[in-house]
Each structure stands twice: as structure tokens, then as C-alpha cells.
Amino acid sequence: VGNDGVISIGESSGMETELEVVEGMQFDRGYLSQYMVTDNEKMVADLENPYILVTDKKISNIQDILPLLEEVLKTSRPLLIIADDVAGEALPTLVLNKIRGTFNVVAVKAPGFGDRRKAMLEDIAVLTGATVITEDLGLELKDATIESLCQASKVTVDKESTVIVEGAGSAEAIANRVNLIKSQLETTTSEFDREKLQERLAKLSGGVAVIKVGAATETALKEMKLRIEDALNATRAAVEEGIVAGGGTALVNVIAKVAELDLEGDDATGRNIVLRALEEPVRQIAYNAGYEGSVIIDKLKNSPVGTGFNAANGEWVDMVESGIIDPVKVTRSALQNAASVASLILTTEAVVADKPEQKAPAAPATDPGMMGY
């Protein structure tokens, strides 16, 4: 799906874990009537080379779009309507014409809400090479012509989603739209907005992949999803800033450089604290595996850069070649956060901690003679 793509994790209906890659732009809105499907067995509507009407207006009067429908009918091409809603007399009229075979049309609600809906409609218009029919541009439905409609090579609509494949938008317009979204990503401070902007970016330039996790039991499913989420987050971090030797090896490798810093007084004390802290991940890993941490660290300091201790089997290996790696972003963030917490403790001269619970004394042994024996 590329660097700008989105990978999400869902649940499979079976026991196997599957990967589904969506081509084109997908949004979570399905057909407004099941009578609009073209494949009754799969319950989907496949539109080949359709025109696409994109508007943020509610269509309730069929007369508003009747001239446009007549123009499209002359071309014998299908029509996809993406609108705020299609209700009143408009929806049953469209359905009736579809059932009679007069006109192949599918109507779906516009994706998103509020300002995000307007932005997503503009994305669709850019991808498919047309204009959104909106009051913001002074456009009315009655003024829409066939020239203002979007186009795509194929559209697939099911009960819950719509996929637009190979829109007719120009590469330059799409690139400009992508750059606009990227600039918004750089300035936003909201994680929610960042996530939604990333999704829009993926739909325009990258792609969307869904890992559907399957398992035999609910417990196994949750465990598998957590493992995949951890792997996915680590991979994203690695793509962002690269990787280093894992297992704390990279931190020990930089100890010599930090020790070379010519500092005095409190600065020298701080440097010595950092030197000790850089050893702790390896020390703890070795301890957890039943080894003496100090011995492992001494040997690691005298080993070639990148060579580390595989605590799983007790062997000294090239960490990267053995697949024991950490994302640079994770390692850097851990060090920065640790320094931040340490400096906070130093400036406040206090910490808030849980009070150790006093264990109740063990009950005295009971004399068997007191139990009636």
C-alpha cells in the first residue's frame, strides 16, 4: 500500500488470518436500497464506466435532477449518486426505474460528517475528475450537467461500502490534493484528525489493506490481534526512522561515545547516570533469562558493534542478521521519555508511589489436639 497507505486490523469470519487489499478509493457507505444491486447472489452493484454525481445536498425532489438523468440516459451508462441523502419521492422513483430496467442507478450517502464530509467529497471529486455540486461554489442540482459529473472505470457498491476504481481525475490535481493533505498532517495537533487525514491520504495515493485475524477461540483471537497490532506499530515506527540492533545492544554500543564527553561537576554526574542507565535494558534482559547481567554487559562492550546476546538461546550473534531489531523511533523515544521523567523528579524532589501493602502474618500452627483428635 506504499508509505502513505493505511493498514487496519479486523476480525475474520473463519479461523484463518487473511489479507485484503482494497484497490481504489473505498468509503463506508452502501446502497440506500437493496433493489439497486446488479448481482442478486452476491448482493452487490457493479457499475462499469459509470458517471458519478457528487453533492452535499439532500435529494428529495426528483425534478431537481430530472434533466441530468435524461442526459445520462441518452449515453446508456450507469450512474452513481453520492449525496447527503436521497429521500422523499426521489428514492422510490430511482428504484422503480432501476427495477424496470429503464435506468441503472445506485444511490449512496456521502461519507463522513460535517466539515470532514465536505473534504471527503472534494477528495472523491478530485480523484474522479469533476466538481462537487455544493452551495459553497454557488451550484444547484438543477444546474448540474453531464460535464460536471465524475467518471471512473468501475464502481462496486455493497450493503456497507463503496469502492471507486481508476477515477478519471488528472494526476496533477490528485498530486496537489495529496500535498494539501500532507501539509495539514504536519500542522494538526489532534491524534483523531491525524488518523482521519492519514486515511484520506491513503485512499488518494496509497491504498488500504485490512488484516482479518482468525482464531479458534475468542481468547486466542484477542491474543493474536494484540500481537499483530504490536508488530504493525513496530513496523510503522521502523519505516519512519529505521532500525537498530535490538535487545538493548544499540544502547550499549553508544556508551563509549557518551563516556568521551568532556564534562565537569553536575554535568559529569549526569553523564555517569546516563552511562549506567544505558546498560539497564541488557542487564534486565539477561537477568530475566537467568544470566548475570554484569558479565553480559562487559562482554558486549568488547564485542563488534551490532553483535549482541540472544537471551533466548544464550548465543552471541549479529543482532540484525538474526532478526533481533528495534525501531529507532522506539529506542529514541524510550530514552527521551526516561530523561524527561528523571529531570521531573529532580526538579520536583518528590514522587507519587503506591504504598507497599503490609503482608498479614502467617497463622500459627494448630495443635492437632485442639481439633478433637
Secondary structure, 3 states (H helix, E strand, C coil): CCCCCEEEEEECCCCCCEEEEECCEEECCCECCHHHCCECCCCEEEEECCEEEEECCEECCHHHCHHHHHHHHHHCCCEEEEECEECCCHHHHHHHHHHHCCCCEEEEECCCCHHHHHHHHHHHHHHHCCCCECHHHCCCHHHCCHHHCEEEEEEEECCCCEEEEEECCCHHHHHHHHHHHHHHHHHCCCHHHHHHHHHHHHHHHCCEEEEEECCCCHHHHHHHHHHHHHHHHHHHHHHHHCEEECCCHHHHHCHHHHHCCCCCHHHHHHHHHHHHHHHHHHHHHHHHCCCCHHHHHHHHHCCCCCEEEECCCCEEEECCCCCCEEEHHHHHHHHHHHHHHHHHHHHHCCCCCCCCCCCCCCCCCCCHHHHCC
